[in-house]
Amino acid sequence: MPFTPESLSVPPSSCDLAALHALLRDAVESGASIGFTLPLTDPEISAYWAEVLSAVADGPRVLLVTRDDTHRIVGSVQLELAQRSNSRHRCELQKLLVLRSHRGRRLGFTLMQAAEHAARAAHRTLIVLDTSASGNALNLYDRCGYTHAGVIPRYATDPDGTFIDTVLYYTELTL
């Protein structure tokens, strides 16, 4: 089945919310450096998704998801649309997540393409992102044509608390 990303409706169904919780937990427990440390608690997950969904409802954030053949969310990506008058041409790609059980099926690539489409629809011509220098997504961003802009040493920690370097990427889009 092809995985077709879609914008998530807000408020999400209870099934979708549970799937988002599972997706975040899976990512952090598999070592993704996405702003959380272990042990990850249910209240942290709930607070995070409440914040994201509020930003989606208010407009500065886009949340795209992809589903499996049972309609369960198995991947997501976010765009934070810059709001200041001097930066409304750009957005930040955040939290590209794919369940471990669904990796290797081009979902990350599909979500990246959908994010670029959503950025264009919002009249954004620059996407920036940061990622762990030891993360799984480095090759994906390179394959998607993103430009490596630099490395910031000891920028964040992995979920286990180990300091990691962060790689900055960007891509320019045409409308």
N, C-alpha and C positions, 0 to 999 in steps of 0.2 A: 504494500500500500504506500503511495506517496504521502509524505508528511507535508501538509500545507499549513503554514503559519497563519494565525488569525489574531486580531486584537481581542483581548479578553474583555468580556462584558463586565461592567461594574454596577452593582455589586456582583461578585461571582457566586455561583451556586455553592452549596456546602461541599459537593463532590470536587468541584474545581479548587476550592480553598484547601481541602484536605490534600489534593494532589500537589498544589503549590508548596504546602508545608513539607510533604515528602520529598519533593524535588530539592528544596533548600537543604534539608537534613542530609540527603544523599550526597549532595555536592560537598558540604562541609565535612562530613564523615569520610569522604574519599580524598580529603586533603586540599580542596579548593580554597585558595586565599581570597575570600570574597567578603571580608569584613567581620568574620565571626571566629571565635576560638572555642575549643572543646573544653568541657562538655557543653553542647548546645542544648538549651532548655526550650520547652514548648512555649513559655511566655515570650522568650526572645524571638522565636519564629513568628508567633502571632503578632507581636508588636511590629516586626519588620514588615510583614505583609500588609498590616493595617496602614502603615506609613506609605507604602508603595501604592496601594489601592486608593488612598486619599489623594495622592499626587496625580494618579491617572484620572480620577474624577474631576480634579481641579484643572487639568489640562497640561501641566508642564512635563508630564511623563507619558510615554507610550509603553505598554506592556504587550508583547507578542508571545503567543504560546503555540505549541504544536502538540498534536494528540496522536495516540496510537489508534489501532482499529477498533478499540473498545471505547474511544472518545475520551480516554484519560490523558491528562496533560503529562507529557514526557520531556518537554523542553520549553525554555523560555529565554527571552532577551528583553532588555529595556533600553529605551532612549530617554535621556534627560534633555529636554529642549531648553537651551539657554534662554533666559527671559529678559536680560538687560538690553537696552536699545542698541548698544554697540556690538552685541554678540548674537543677535537673532538669526544669524546665518549658520550657526553651529549647534551641534548636540553631542552628548557624550553617550557612547555605548556602554552599558553596564550589565553585569550579572548574566552573561551567557551561560545557561545551565542546561545540561542534558543528563538524564538519568544514566547511571553507569550501564544499566541493562540495555540501553538504546544507543550507546555510543558506537561509532564505526558505521553508521547508516546515513551519513551526510546530513544529519539534523542540524549540526552546528553551522555548516555551510548554508543550508536552507534558511536558517534563522538569520544569518548575517545578510543574505540577499533580501529577506523580508524587511530587516531593519533599515537597509539602505533605501528600499522602496518607500518605507514610512518616513524616512528623513527627507527624501525628495518631496513627498506629498505635503510635508510641513515646511517646504521651501528652505531646507537646510542644505548647504553646500559643503560642509565640513563635518566630519565625524572624528572625534578623538576617543581614545580608550587607553586604559592602563591594565596591565596583567602581570602576574607573577613571572619572574624570569625563569622559573623552573616549572611553569604550568604547562598543561596539555594543549592550550590554545595557541601557542606561539606559531606553530606550523600552519594552523588554520588562518590566522591573520595574514601571514605571508602569502598563502595560496589565494586569499581574497584580494590581494593587491595592496594591502595597507603598508604604509611607509613607516619604518622603524625610526623613531625620533630621538631615542635616547634611553638611558637607564638611570634610575635613582637608587642608590645603594641603601639597603636596610630601611626601605620605605614602609614596610608592613610586616606582619608575621603570618606564617602559616597557621592553620588551626591548632597545631601543637605548641605554638608559641615561639617557634624558631624564626628569627629575622630573615627576610628575603628581599632581594632586589626586585624592583618593579620596572617593567619595560613600557615605554610610551609609544603609541602608534597613532597614525591619522590616515585619513583618506579624503580626497576632494571629490565631490560629486558634481555632475552637471545636471541641471534641471531639464 
